[in-house]
């Protein structure tokens, strides 16, 4: 029941949120990642992280992640 109230479905950090317009209702899906998970996915996709961290525009502790990447050369991609 708690999962239903929070919009939690399937994957532990996959949330669905209803978004209404005047004509329709849409379901927006959010996937929440840790910094380590996101870096791993980017490396697997062939990117090389240059800079990463957390960003907070309002000087509060924030969980907004930023990652600056470059496309890795063919010799730099891990097998």
N, CA, C and O atoms as a printed pandas DataFrame, in Angstrom:
     atom_number atom_name residue_name chain_id  residue_number  x_coord  y_coord  z_coord
0              1         N          UNK        A               1    0.812   -1.186    0.000
1              2        CA          UNK        A               1    0.000    0.000    0.000
2              3         C          UNK        A               1    0.866    1.265    0.000
3              4         O          UNK        A               1    0.546    2.233   -0.689
4              5         N          UNK        A               2    1.950    1.259    0.763
5              6        CA          UNK        A               2    2.838    2.424    0.790
6              7         C          UNK        A               2    3.425    2.646   -0.596
7              8         O          UNK        A               2    3.547    3.789   -1.039
8              9         N          UNK        A               3    3.792    1.567   -1.290
9             10        CA          UNK        A               3    4.330    1.705   -2.642
10            11         C          UNK        A               3    3.322    2.376   -3.567
11            12         O          UNK        A               3    3.691    3.222   -4.382
12            13         N          UNK        A               4    2.069    2.007   -3.445
13            14        CA          UNK        A               4    1.034    2.604   -4.285
14            15         C          UNK        A               4    0.880    4.083   -3.970
15            16         O          UNK        A               4    0.746    4.892   -4.889
16            17         N          UNK        A               5    0.895    4.457   -2.706
17            18        CA          UNK        A               5    0.730    5.866   -2.311
18            19         C          UNK        A               5    1.889    6.724   -2.809
19            20         O          UNK        A               5    1.691    7.878   -3.188
20            21         N          UNK        A               6    3.085    6.168   -2.809
21            22        CA          UNK        A               6    4.255    6.935   -3.222
22            23         C          UNK        A               6    4.460    6.924   -4.731
23            24         O          UNK        A               6    5.307    7.653   -5.247
24            25         N          UNK        A               7    3.690    6.101   -5.443
25            26        CA          UNK        A               7    3.884    6.014   -6.883
26            27         C          UNK        A               7    5.015    5.081   -7.249
27            28         O          UNK        A               7    5.463    5.080   -8.395
28            29         N          UNK        A               8    5.483    4.298   -6.317
29            30        CA          UNK        A               8    6.605    3.394   -6.523
30            31         C          UNK        A               8    6.134    2.174   -7.288
31            32         O          UNK        A               8    5.188    1.508   -6.867
32            33         N          UNK        A               9    6.774    1.872   -8.399
33            34        CA          UNK        A               9    6.396    0.697   -9.169
34            35         C          UNK        A               9    7.641   -0.042   -9.635
35            36         O          UNK        A               9    8.601    0.582  -10.088
36            37         N          UNK        A              10    7.633   -1.366   -9.529
37            38        CA          UNK        A              10    8.729   -2.179  -10.053
38            39         C          UNK        A              10   10.067   -1.871   -9.425
39            40         O          UNK        A              10   10.286   -2.129   -8.241
40            41         N          UNK        A              11   10.971   -1.310  -10.231
41            42        CA          UNK        A              11   12.331   -0.973   -9.800
42            43         C          UNK        A              11   12.252   -0.079   -8.565
43            44         O          UNK        A              11   11.455    0.859   -8.546
44            45         N          UNK        A              12   13.052   -0.342   -7.539
45            46        CA          UNK        A              12   12.926    0.395   -6.266
46            47         C          UNK        A              12   12.987    1.919   -6.378
47            48         O          UNK        A              12   12.438    2.614   -5.523
48            49         N          UNK        A              13   13.632    2.445   -7.395
49            50        CA          UNK        A              13   13.691    3.908   -7.514
50            51         C          UNK        A              13   13.075    4.379   -8.826
51            52         O          UNK        A              13   13.594    5.282   -9.483
52            53         N          UNK        A              14   11.978    3.765   -9.189
53            54        CA          UNK        A              14   11.210    4.178  -10.365
54            55         C          UNK        A              14    9.863    4.683   -9.865
55            56         O          UNK        A              14    9.092    3.937   -9.261
56            57         N          UNK        A              15    9.593    5.948  -10.124
57            58        CA          UNK        A              15    8.371    6.562   -9.626
58            59         C          UNK        A              15    7.506    7.024  -10.792
59            60         O          UNK        A              15    8.013    7.534  -11.791
60            61         N          UNK        A              16    6.214    6.843  -10.658
61            62        CA          UNK        A              16    5.288    7.383  -11.655
62            63         C          UNK        A              16    4.495    8.503  -10.994
63            64         O          UNK        A              16    4.077    8.391   -9.842
64            65         N          UNK        A              17    4.297    9.579  -11.738
65            66        CA          UNK        A              17    3.591   10.746  -11.234
66            67         C          UNK        A              17    2.571   11.157  -12.280
67            68         O          UNK        A              17    2.898   11.249  -13.463
68            69         N          UNK        A              18    1.348   11.405  -11.862
69            70        CA          UNK        A              18    0.310   11.876  -12.772
70            71         C          UNK        A              18    0.517   13.362  -13.058
71            72         O          UNK        A              18    0.756   14.153  -12.145
72            73         N          UNK        A              19    0.424   13.723  -14.313
73            74        CA          UNK        A              19    0.600   15.101  -14.747
74            75         C          UNK        A              19   -0.613   15.460  -15.584
75            76         O          UNK        A              19   -0.851   14.849  -16.626
76            77         N          UNK        A              20   -1.369   16.427  -15.147
77            78        CA          UNK        A              20   -2.627   16.770  -15.796
78            79         C          UNK        A              20   -2.522   18.072  -16.574
79            80         O          UNK        A              20   -1.926   19.047  -16.116
80            81         N          UNK        A              21   -3.110   18.062  -17.752
81            82        CA          UNK        A              21   -3.293   19.271  -18.531
82            83         C          UNK        A              21   -4.804   19.503  -18.621
83            84         O          UNK        A              21   -5.578   18.753  -18.027
84            85         N          UNK        A              22   -5.212   20.495  -19.331
85            86        CA          UNK        A              22   -6.656   20.735  -19.453
86            87         C          UNK        A              22   -7.363   19.625  -20.220
87            88         O          UNK        A              22   -8.538   19.348  -19.979
88            89         N          UNK        A              23   -6.647   18.990  -21.142
89            90        CA          UNK        A              23   -7.272   17.992  -21.999
90            91         C          UNK        A              23   -6.960   16.547  -21.612
91            92         O          UNK        A              23   -7.791   15.664  -21.822
92            93         N          UNK        A              24   -5.793   16.295  -21.058
93            94        CA          UNK        A              24   -5.375   14.915  -20.802
94            95         C          UNK        A              24   -4.609   14.785  -19.495
95            96         O          UNK        A              24   -4.159   15.766  -18.903
96            97         N          UNK        A              25   -4.481   13.537  -19.070
97            98        CA          UNK        A              25   -3.622   13.201  -17.943
98            99         C          UNK        A              25   -2.514   12.300  -18.465
99           100         O          UNK        A              25   -2.775   11.307  -19.144
100          101         N          UNK        A              26   -1.281   12.653  -18.144
101          102        CA          UNK        A              26   -0.119   11.881  -18.565
102          103         C          UNK        A              26    0.516   11.247  -17.340
103          104         O          UNK        A              26    0.359   11.733  -16.220
104          105         N          UNK        A              27    1.229   10.161  -17.566
105          106        CA          UNK        A              27    2.017    9.551  -16.501
106          107         C          UNK        A              27    3.478    9.820  -16.786
107          108         O          UNK        A              27    4.008    9.399  -17.814
108          109         N          UNK        A              28    4.123   10.517  -15.879
109          110        CA          UNK        A              28    5.555   10.792  -16.000
110          111         C          UNK        A              28    6.302    9.763  -15.169
111          112         O          UNK        A              28    5.911    9.466  -14.040
112          113         N          UNK        A              29    7.373    9.220  -15.725
113          114        CA          UNK        A              29    8.177    8.210  -15.033
114          115         C          UNK        A              29    9.525    8.833  -14.682
115          116         O          UNK        A              29   10.193    9.417  -15.536
116          117         N          UNK        A              30    9.908    8.702  -13.434
117          118        CA          UNK        A              30   11.206    9.171  -12.947
118          119         C          UNK        A              30   12.031    7.980  -12.503
119          120         O          UNK        A              30   11.530    7.106  -11.795
120          121         N          UNK        A              31   13.296    7.935  -12.914
121          122        CA          UNK        A              31   14.244    6.936  -12.437
122          123         C          UNK        A              31   15.278    7.671  -11.601
123          124         O          UNK        A              31   15.905    8.617  -12.078
124          125         N          UNK        A              32   15.456    7.250  -10.379
125          126        CA          UNK        A              32   16.393    7.908   -9.473
126          127         C          UNK        A              32   17.657    7.066   -9.358
127          128         O          UNK        A              32   17.592    5.871   -9.070
128          129         N          UNK        A              33   18.810    7.698   -9.585
129          130        CA          UNK        A              33   20.088    7.011   -9.568
130          131         C          UNK        A              33   21.014    7.621   -8.524
131          132         O          UNK        A              33   20.907    8.803   -8.197
132          133         N          UNK        A              34   21.921    6.806   -8.009
133          134        CA          UNK        A              34   23.008    7.332   -7.189
134          135         C          UNK        A              34   24.093    7.816   -8.150
135          136         O          UNK        A              34   24.069    7.480   -9.334
136          137         N          UNK        A              35   25.020    8.585   -7.656
137          138        CA          UNK        A              35   26.117    9.078   -8.485
138          139         C          UNK        A              35   26.911    7.911   -9.071
139          140         O          UNK        A              35   27.271    7.928  -10.248
140          141         N          UNK        A              36   27.179    6.905   -8.251
141          142        CA          UNK        A              36   27.965    5.747   -8.692
142          143         C          UNK        A              36   27.243    4.975   -9.799
143          144         O          UNK        A              36   27.871    4.551  -10.769
144          145         N          UNK        A              37   25.933    4.791   -9.660
145          146        CA          UNK        A              37   25.167    4.085  -10.689
146          147         C          UNK        A              37   25.195    4.842  -12.010
147          148         O          UNK        A              37   25.354    4.240  -13.072
148          149         N          UNK        A              38   25.041    6.145  -11.945
149          150        CA          UNK        A              38   25.023    6.958  -13.152
150          151         C          UNK        A              38   26.385    6.963  -13.840
151          152         O          UNK        A              38   26.450    6.880  -15.067
152          153         N          UNK        A              39   27.461    7.058  -13.083
153          154        CA          UNK        A              39   28.813    7.019  -13.652
154          155         C          UNK        A              39   29.039    5.672  -14.334
155          156         O          UNK        A              39   29.589    5.616  -15.433
156          157         N          UNK        A              40   28.618    4.595  -13.690
157          158        CA          UNK        A              40   28.782    3.253  -14.262
158          159         C          UNK        A              40   28.034    3.145  -15.594
159          160         O          UNK        A              40   28.580    2.618  -16.564
160          161         N          UNK        A              41   26.800    3.634  -15.652
161          162        CA          UNK        A              41   26.012    3.589  -16.889
162          163         C          UNK        A              41   26.656    4.420  -17.996
163          164         O          UNK        A              41   26.680    4.003  -19.154
164          165         N          UNK        A              42   27.174    5.586  -17.645
165          166        CA          UNK        A              42   27.820    6.446  -18.644
166          167         C          UNK        A              42   29.096    5.814  -19.185
167          168         O          UNK        A              42   29.365    5.882  -20.384
168          169         N          UNK        A              43   29.882    5.199  -18.303
169          170        CA          UNK        A              43   31.109    4.515  -18.758
170          171         C          UNK        A              43   30.765    3.345  -19.668
171          172         O          UNK        A              43   31.432    3.131  -20.681
172          173         N          UNK        A              44   29.737    2.591  -19.319
173          174        CA          UNK        A              44   29.305    1.479  -20.166
174          175         C          UNK        A              44   28.840    1.958  -21.534
175          176         O          UNK        A              44   28.955    1.225  -22.517
176          177         N          UNK        A              45   28.316    3.179  -21.611
177          178        CA          UNK        A              45   27.842    3.747  -22.873
178          179         C          UNK        A              45   28.969    4.398  -23.671
179          180         O          UNK        A              45   28.734    4.910  -24.766
180          181         N          UNK        A              46   30.193    4.385  -23.131
181          182        CA          UNK        A              46   31.331    4.908  -23.871
182          183         C          UNK        A              46   31.718    6.332  -23.545
183          184         O          UNK        A              46   32.432    6.967  -24.321
184          185         N          UNK        A              47   31.267    6.850  -22.419
185          186        CA          UNK        A              47   31.632    8.202  -22.011
186          187         C          UNK        A              47   32.686    8.169  -20.918
187          188         O          UNK        A              47   32.791    7.200  -20.166
188          189         N          UNK        A              48   33.468    9.242  -20.840
189          190        CA          UNK        A              48   34.512    9.359  -19.821
190          191         C          UNK        A              48   34.177   10.542  -18.920
191          192         O          UNK        A              48   34.153   11.678  -19.392
192          193         N          UNK        A              49   33.916   10.304  -17.625
193          194        CA          UNK        A              49   33.600   11.409  -16.706
194          195         C          UNK        A              49   34.790   12.356  -16.538
195          196         O          UNK        A              49   35.921   11.916  -16.331
196          197         N          UNK        A              50   34.521   13.648  -16.628
197          198        CA          UNK        A              50   35.540   14.678  -16.437
198          199         C          UNK        A              50   35.370   15.315  -15.069
199          200         O          UNK        A              50   36.347   15.534  -14.353
200          201         N          UNK        A              51   34.128   15.613  -14.708
201          202        CA          UNK        A              51   33.816   16.246  -13.436
202          203         C          UNK        A              51   32.445   15.762  -12.990
203          204         O          UNK        A              51   31.560   15.530  -13.814
204          205         N          UNK        A              52   32.272   15.609  -11.668
205          206        CA          UNK        A              52   30.985   15.151  -11.155
206          207         C          UNK        A              52   30.800   15.618   -9.729
207          208         O          UNK        A              52   31.770   15.954   -9.049
208          209         N          UNK        A              53   29.569   15.640   -9.276
209          210        CA          UNK        A              53   29.292   16.040   -7.908
210          211         C          UNK        A              53   27.817   16.333   -7.705
211          212         O          UNK        A              53   26.965   15.902   -8.482
212          213         N          UNK        A              54   27.538   17.067   -6.652
213          214        CA          UNK        A              54   26.164   17.428   -6.304
214          215         C          UNK        A              54   25.995   18.930   -6.452
215          216         O          UNK        A              54   26.910   19.701   -6.164
216          217         N          UNK        A              55   24.828   19.332   -6.899
217          218        CA          UNK        A              55   24.552   20.747   -7.157
218          219         C          UNK        A              55   23.319   21.173   -6.381
219          220         O          UNK        A              55   22.305   20.475   -6.378
220          221         N          UNK        A              56   23.409   22.312   -5.728
221          222        CA          UNK        A              56   22.268   22.861   -5.006
222          223         C          UNK        A              56   22.187   24.358   -5.269
223          224         O          UNK        A              56   23.026   25.119   -4.786
224          225         N          UNK        A              57   21.184   24.788   -6.030
225          226        CA          UNK        A              57   21.079   26.214   -6.343
226          227         C          UNK        A              57   20.616   27.074   -5.170
227          228         O          UNK        A              57   20.751   28.297   -5.213
228          229         N          UNK        A              58   20.075   26.455   -4.132
229          230        CA          UNK        A              58   19.511   27.227   -3.025
230          231         C          UNK        A              58   20.281   27.059   -1.718
231          232         O          UNK        A              58   19.742   27.321   -0.642
232          233         N          UNK        A              59   21.534   26.624   -1.804
233          234        CA          UNK        A              59   22.426   26.474   -0.649
234          235         C          UNK        A              59   21.873   25.528    0.416
235          236         O          UNK        A              59   22.134   25.705    1.606
236          237         N          UNK        A              60   21.127   24.548   -0.005
237          238        CA          UNK        A              60   20.643   23.502    0.896
238          239         C          UNK        A              60   21.315   22.209    0.481
239          240         O          UNK        A              60   21.793   22.083   -0.646
240          241         N          UNK        A              61   21.352   21.251    1.391
241          242        CA          UNK        A              61   21.877   19.949    1.006
242          243         C          UNK        A              61   20.956   19.398   -0.074
243          244         O          UNK        A              61   19.744   19.304    0.115
244          245         N          UNK        A              62   21.540   19.040   -1.194
245          246        CA          UNK        A              62   20.749   18.639   -2.343
246          247         C          UNK        A              62   21.210   17.300   -2.881
247          248         O          UNK        A              62   22.358   16.901   -2.680
248          249         N          UNK        A              63   20.338   16.626   -3.547
249          250        CA          UNK        A              63   20.673   15.368   -4.187
250          251         C          UNK        A              63   20.677   15.505   -5.707
251          252         O          UNK        A              63   20.585   14.505   -6.419
252          253         N          UNK        A              64   20.782   16.738   -6.211
253          254        CA          UNK        A              64   20.891   16.945   -7.653
254          255         C          UNK        A              64   22.305   16.587   -8.084
255          256         O          UNK        A              64   23.278   17.120   -7.551
256          257         N          UNK        A              65   22.414   15.697   -9.038
257          258        CA          UNK        A              65   23.718   15.218   -9.498
258          259         C          UNK        A              65   24.059   15.906  -10.811
259          260         O          UNK        A              65   23.195   16.108  -11.664
260          261         N          UNK        A              66   25.347   16.269  -10.963
261          262        CA          UNK        A              66   25.811   16.733  -12.266
262          263         C          UNK        A              66   27.034   15.911  -12.649
263          264         O          UNK        A              66   27.844   15.544  -11.798
264          265         N          UNK        A              67   27.154   15.631  -13.935
265          266        CA          UNK        A              67   28.316   14.912  -14.460
266          267         C          UNK        A              67   28.660   15.535  -15.806
267          268         O          UNK        A              67   27.808   15.651  -16.687
268          269         N          UNK        A              68   29.920   15.934  -15.954
269          270        CA          UNK        A              68   30.421   16.438  -17.228
270          271         C          UNK        A              68   31.224   15.292  -17.833
271          272         O          UNK        A              68   32.125   14.752  -17.191
272          273         N          UNK        A              69   30.893   14.922  -19.077
273          274        CA          UNK        A              69   31.555   13.782  -19.712
274          275         C          UNK        A              69   32.077   14.164  -21.089
275          276         O          UNK        A              69   31.647   15.151  -21.686
276          277         N          UNK        A              70   33.015   13.357  -21.577
277          278        CA          UNK        A              70   33.459   13.430  -22.958
278          279         C          UNK        A              70   33.280   12.044  -23.549
279          280         O          UNK        A              70   33.223   11.048  -22.828
280          281         N          UNK        A              71   33.192   11.996  -24.847
281          282        CA          UNK        A              71   33.082   10.711  -25.518
282          283         C          UNK        A              71   34.467   10.072  -25.493
283          284         O          UNK        A              71   35.433   10.653  -25.987
284          285         N          UNK        A              72   34.559    8.874  -24.916
285          286        CA          UNK        A              72   35.845    8.182  -24.814
286          287         C          UNK        A              72   36.289    7.696  -26.191
287          288         O          UNK        A              72   35.465    7.334  -27.032
288          289         N          UNK        A              73   37.595    7.694  -26.407
289          290        CA          UNK        A              73   38.128    7.149  -27.643
290          291         C          UNK        A              73   38.003    5.632  -27.609
291          292         O          UNK        A              73   37.850    5.045  -26.538
292          293         N          UNK        A              74   38.066    5.005  -28.758
293          294        CA          UNK        A              74   37.908    3.542  -28.848
294          295         C          UNK        A              74   38.945    2.822  -27.989
295          296         O          UNK        A              74   38.654    1.749  -27.461
296          297         N          UNK        A              75   40.143    3.380  -27.834
297          298        CA          UNK        A              75   41.179    2.727  -27.036
298          299         C          UNK        A              75   40.961    2.893  -25.544
299          300         O          UNK        A              75   41.540    2.156  -24.747
300          301         N          UNK        A              76   40.114    3.873  -25.149
301          302        CA          UNK        A              76   39.866    4.134  -23.719
302          303         C          UNK        A              76   38.676    3.371  -23.172
303          304         O          UNK        A              76   38.511    3.289  -21.955
304          305         N          UNK        A              77   37.845    2.812  -24.032
305          306        CA          UNK        A              77   36.627    2.129  -23.585
306          307         C          UNK        A              77   37.001    0.791  -22.960
307          308         O          UNK        A              77   37.719   -0.012  -23.557
308          309         N          UNK        A              78   36.502    0.567  -21.749
309          310        CA          UNK        A              78   36.778   -0.683  -21.051
310          311         C          UNK        A              78   36.010   -1.821  -21.715
311          312         O          UNK        A              78   34.893   -1.614  -22.191
312          313         N          UNK        A              79   36.594   -3.026  -21.755
313          314        CA          UNK        A              79   35.893   -4.166  -22.388
314          315         C          UNK        A              79   34.662   -4.580  -21.618
315          316         O          UNK        A              79   33.970   -5.516  -22.018
